[in-house]
Amino acid sequence: MQKLCYYAQAWYCALYDGSPLFSDEIQAWVHGPVIPSIYPVYAGYKWSTIPKADFDASALDEKLTDVLDAVYNTYGELSGG
């Protein structure tokens, strides 16, 4: 999940003139990129599947959903390793 967030940030910046998707810091940890502010929320899942969130995606703008869909379709089925 952390890597998907990292790729979403990179794609968004690349597609939209360097504008960041989010302002949180991304750190380089031993096993890959980590966003410390969300790490404790998902750390307990370890290598288990993270359950799908229940939220209204219609509140997101089209640029954001396009990037998130593209990143997930490209990398979502890959392992985190």
FINU-110352 format. One record per residue: x, y negated, z negated of N, C-alpha, C, O in turn; residue number from 1; residue in three letters. Coordinates in steps of 0.2 Angstrom, whole numbers. Each point is the difference from the previous one (the first is absolute). Layout:
N
+--------+---------+-------+---------+----------+-------+--------+---------+-------+--------+---------+-------+-----+-----+
: n_east : n_north :  n_up : ca_east : ca_north : ca_up : c_east : c_north :  c_up : o_east : o_north :  o_up :   i :  aa :
+--------+---------+-------+---------+----------+-------+--------+---------+-------+--------+---------+-------+-----+-----+
:      X :       Y :     Z :       X :        Y :     Z :      X :       Y :     Z :      X :       Y :     Z : NUM : ALA :
...
+--------+---------+-------+---------+----------+-------+--------+---------+-------+--------+---------+-------+-----+-----+
***
This chain:
81
+--------+---------+-------+---------+----------+-------+--------+---------+-------+--------+---------+-------+-----+-----+
: n_east : n_north :  n_up : ca_east : ca_north : ca_up : c_east : c_north :  c_up : o_east : o_north :  o_up :   i :  aa :
+--------+---------+-------+---------+----------+-------+--------+---------+-------+--------+---------+-------+-----+-----+
:      4 :       6 :     0 :      -4 :       -6 :     0 :      4 :      -6 :     0 :     -1 :      -5 :     3 :   1 : MET :
:      7 :       5 :    -7 :       4 :       -6 :     0 :      3 :      -1 :     7 :      1 :      -6 :     2 :   2 : GLN :
:      1 :      11 :     1 :       3 :        0 :     7 :     -5 :      -3 :     5 :      2 :      -4 :     4 :   3 : LYS :
:     -8 :       6 :    -5 :      -6 :       -3 :     5 :      0 :      -7 :    -2 :     -1 :      -4 :     5 :   4 : LEU :
:      1 :       2 :   -11 :       0 :       -8 :    -1 :      5 :      -3 :     3 :      0 :      -6 :     2 :   5 : CYS :
:      6 :       9 :    -3 :       6 :       -3 :     3 :      0 :      -1 :     8 :      1 :      -5 :     2 :   6 : TYR :
:     -4 :      10 :     1 :      -1 :        0 :     7 :     -5 :      -5 :     2 :      1 :      -4 :     5 :   7 : TYR :
:     -6 :       3 :    -9 :      -6 :       -4 :     2 :      3 :      -8 :    -1 :     -1 :      -4 :     4 :   8 : ALA :
:      5 :       3 :    -9 :       3 :       -6 :    -1 :      5 :      -2 :     6 :      0 :      -5 :     3 :   9 : GLN :
:      4 :      10 :    -1 :       4 :       -1 :     6 :     -3 :      -1 :     6 :      1 :      -5 :     4 :  10 : ALA :
:     -6 :       9 :    -2 :      -4 :       -1 :     6 :     -4 :      -7 :     0 :      0 :      -3 :     5 :  11 : TRP :
:     -3 :       1 :   -11 :      -4 :       -6 :     0 :      5 :      -6 :     1 :     -1 :      -4 :     4 :  12 : TYR :
:      7 :       4 :    -7 :       5 :       -5 :     1 :      2 :       0 :     7 :      1 :      -6 :     3 :  13 : CYS :
:      0 :      11 :     0 :       3 :        1 :     7 :     -6 :      -3 :     5 :      2 :      -3 :     5 :  14 : ALA :
:     -8 :       5 :    -6 :      -5 :       -2 :     4 :     -3 :      -7 :     0 :     -3 :      -3 :     4 :  15 : LEU :
:      4 :       0 :   -10 :      -3 :       -6 :    -2 :      5 :      -5 :    -2 :     -1 :      -3 :    -6 :  16 : TYR :
:      6 :       2 :    10 :       5 :       -6 :    -1 :      3 :       0 :    -7 :      2 :      -5 :    -2 :  17 : ASP :
:      0 :      11 :    -1 :       3 :        0 :    -6 :     -4 :      -1 :    -6 :      2 :       0 :    -6 :  18 : GLY :
:     -9 :      -1 :     7 :      -4 :       -1 :    -6 :     -1 :       6 :    -4 :     -2 :       5 :     3 :  19 : SER :
:      3 :      -5 :    -9 :       0 :        6 :    -4 :     -8 :       2 :    -1 :     -4 :      -4 :    -1 :  20 : PRO :
:      3 :      11 :     0 :      -6 :        3 :    -1 :     -2 :      -1 :    -8 :     -5 :      -2 :    -1 :  21 : LEU :
:     10 :       2 :    -3 :       0 :       -1 :    -7 :      6 :      -3 :    -3 :      5 :       0 :     4 :  22 : PHE :
:     -5 :      -3 :    -9 :       5 :       -4 :    -3 :      5 :       4 :    -5 :      5 :      -2 :    -2 :  23 : SER :
:     -8 :       8 :     0 :       4 :        4 :    -5 :      7 :       2 :     3 :      1 :       1 :     6 :  24 : ASP :
:      4 :       0 :   -11 :       6 :        2 :     2 :      0 :       7 :     2 :     -3 :       4 :    -3 :  25 : GLU :
:      8 :      -2 :     8 :       1 :        7 :     1 :      7 :       1 :    -1 :      5 :      -4 :     2 :  26 : ILE :
:     -4 :       9 :    -6 :       7 :        2 :    -3 :      2 :       6 :     4 :     -4 :       5 :     1 :  27 : GLN :
:     11 :      -4 :     0 :       3 :        6 :     3 :      2 :       5 :    -6 :      4 :      -2 :    -4 :  28 : ALA :
:     -8 :       7 :     3 :       1 :        5 :    -5 :      3 :       6 :     3 :      1 :       0 :     6 :  29 : TRP :
:      2 :       5 :   -10 :       4 :        5 :     3 :     -5 :       4 :     5 :      3 :       2 :     5 :  30 : VAL :
:     -9 :      -1 :    -6 :      -4 :        4 :     4 :     -4 :      -4 :     5 :     -5 :       3 :     4 :  31 : HIS :
:      6 :      -9 :    -3 :      -3 :       -5 :     5 :     -3 :      -6 :    -3 :      2 :      -2 :    -6 :  32 : GLY :
:     -5 :      -2 :    10 :      -3 :       -6 :    -2 :     -5 :       0 :    -6 :     -4 :       5 :     0 :  33 : PRO :
:      4 :      -9 :    -5 :      -5 :        0 :    -5 :     -2 :      -7 :    -1 :      4 :      -5 :     0 :  34 : VAL :
:    -11 :       4 :    -1 :      -3 :       -6 :    -2 :     -1 :       0 :    -8 :     -5 :       4 :    -2 :  35 : ILE :
:      9 :      -7 :    -2 :       0 :        1 :    -7 :     -7 :      -1 :    -3 :     -2 :       3 :    -5 :  36 : PRO :
:     -1 :      -8 :     7 :      -7 :       -2 :    -2 :     -5 :       6 :     0 :     -5 :       0 :    -4 :  37 : SER :
:      5 :       4 :     9 :      -5 :        5 :     1 :      3 :       7 :    -2 :     -4 :       5 :     0 :  38 : ILE :
:     11 :      -4 :    -1 :       3 :        6 :    -2 :     -4 :       3 :    -6 :     -2 :       6 :     1 :  39 : TYR :
:      1 :      -9 :    -6 :      -3 :        4 :    -6 :     -7 :       2 :     1 :     -3 :       5 :    -3 :  40 : PRO :
:     -1 :      -8 :     8 :      -7 :        2 :     2 :      0 :       7 :     3 :     -5 :       4 :    -2 :  41 : VAL :
:     10 :      -3 :     6 :       0 :        7 :     4 :      6 :       5 :    -2 :      0 :       5 :     2 :  42 : TYR :
:      4 :      -7 :    -7 :       6 :        4 :    -2 :     -3 :       7 :    -3 :      4 :       5 :     1 :  43 : ALA :
:     -9 :      -5 :    -4 :      -3 :        6 :    -3 :     -1 :       6 :     5 :     -1 :       5 :    -2 :  44 : GLY :
:     -1 :      -7 :     8 :      -1 :        5 :     5 :      5 :       4 :     3 :      0 :       5 :     3 :  45 : TYR :
:      6 :      -8 :    -4 :       7 :        3 :     2 :     -1 :       3 :     7 :      0 :      -5 :     5 :  46 : LYS :
:      0 :      11 :    -4 :      -1 :        3 :     7 :     -7 :       2 :     2 :     -1 :       3 :     5 :  47 : TRP :
:     -3 :      -4 :    -9 :      -7 :        1 :     1 :     -4 :      -5 :     5 :      3 :      -5 :     0 :  48 : SER :
:     -8 :       7 :     3 :      -4 :       -4 :     4 :     -3 :      -6 :    -4 :     -3 :       2 :    -6 :  49 : THR :
:      3 :      -8 :     8 :      -3 :       -5 :    -3 :     -7 :      -1 :     2 :     -1 :       0 :     6 :  50 : ILE :
:     -4 :       0 :   -10 :      -7 :        0 :     2 :     -2 :      -6 :     4 :      3 :      -5 :    -1 :  51 : PRO :
:     -7 :       6 :     6 :      -2 :       -6 :     4 :     -4 :      -5 :    -4 :     -4 :       2 :    -4 :  52 : LYS :
:      6 :      -8 :     5 :      -3 :       -6 :    -4 :     -7 :      -1 :     3 :     -1 :       1 :     6 :  53 : ALA :
:     -4 :      -3 :   -11 :      -6 :       -2 :     2 :     -1 :      -7 :     0 :     -1 :      -3 :    -5 :  54 : ASP :
:      2 :       0 :    11 :      -1 :       -8 :     1 :     -3 :      -1 :     6 :      0 :       4 :     5 :  55 : PHE :
:     -2 :     -11 :    -4 :      -4 :       -2 :     6 :      6 :      -3 :     5 :      2 :      -6 :    -1 :  56 : ASP :
:      0 :      10 :     6 :       5 :       -3 :     4 :     -3 :      -5 :     5 :      4 :      -4 :     3 :  57 : ALA :
:    -10 :       3 :    -3 :      -3 :       -6 :     4 :      2 :      -7 :    -2 :     -1 :      -5 :     4 :  58 : SER :
:      3 :       5 :   -10 :       3 :       -6 :    -3 :      7 :      -2 :     2 :      2 :      -6 :     0 :  59 : ALA :
:      1 :      10 :     4 :       7 :       -1 :     2 :      0 :      -3 :     7 :     -5 :       2 :     4 :  60 : LEU :
:      9 :      -6 :    -2 :       0 :       -3 :     7 :      3 :       4 :     5 :      3 :       5 :    -2 :  61 : ASP :
:     -5 :      -6 :     8 :       2 :        5 :     6 :      7 :       1 :     0 :      2 :       5 :     2 :  62 : GLU :
:      2 :     -10 :    -2 :       8 :        0 :     0 :      2 :       5 :    -5 :      4 :       5 :     2 :  63 : LYS :
:     -6 :      -5 :    -8 :       2 :        4 :    -5 :     -2 :       7 :     1 :      4 :       5 :    -1 :  64 : LEU :
:    -10 :      -4 :     3 :      -3 :        7 :     1 :      4 :       3 :     6 :      1 :       6 :     0 :  65 : THR :
:      0 :     -10 :     5 :       4 :        3 :     6 :      7 :       2 :    -2 :      2 :       6 :     2 :  66 : ASP :
:      1 :      -9 :    -6 :       7 :        2 :    -2 :     -1 :       6 :    -5 :      4 :       5 :     1 :  67 : VAL :
:     -8 :      -5 :    -6 :      -1 :        5 :    -4 :     -2 :       7 :     4 :      3 :       5 :    -2 :  68 : LEU :
:     -7 :      -6 :     6 :      -2 :        6 :     4 :      6 :       3 :     4 :      1 :       6 :     1 :  69 : ASP :
:      3 :     -11 :     3 :       5 :        2 :     4 :      6 :       4 :    -4 :      2 :       5 :     2 :  70 : ALA :
:     -1 :      -8 :    -8 :       5 :        3 :    -5 :     -2 :       7 :    -2 :      4 :       4 :     0 :  71 : VAL :
:    -10 :      -4 :    -2 :      -3 :        7 :    -3 :      0 :       5 :     6 :      2 :       6 :    -1 :  72 : TYR :
:     -4 :      -8 :     7 :       0 :        4 :     6 :      7 :       3 :     2 :      0 :       5 :     2 :  73 : ASN :
:      5 :     -10 :    -3 :       7 :        2 :     2 :      3 :       4 :    -6 :      4 :       5 :     2 :  74 : THR :
:     -5 :      -7 :    -8 :       4 :        4 :    -5 :     -4 :       3 :    -5 :      3 :       4 :    -4 :  75 : TYR :
:     -9 :      -4 :     3 :      -5 :        2 :    -5 :      1 :       8 :    -1 :     -1 :       2 :    -6 :  76 : GLY :
:      2 :       2 :    11 :       0 :        7 :    -1 :      7 :       3 :    -1 :      1 :       6 :    -1 :  77 : GLU :
:      4 :     -11 :     1 :       7 :        2 :    -2 :      1 :       1 :    -7 :     -4 :      -3 :    -4 :  78 : LEU :
:      8 :       7 :     2 :       2 :        1 :    -8 :      4 :      -6 :    -2 :      3 :      -4 :     4 :  79 : SER :
:     -3 :       3 :   -10 :       4 :       -6 :    -3 :      7 :       1 :     0 :      4 :      -5 :    -2 :  80 : GLY :
:     -2 :      11 :     3 :       7 :        2 :     0 :      5 :      -2 :     5 :      6 :       1 :     0 :  81 : GLY :
+--------+---------+-------+---------+----------+-------+--------+---------+-------+--------+---------+-------+-----+-----+
***
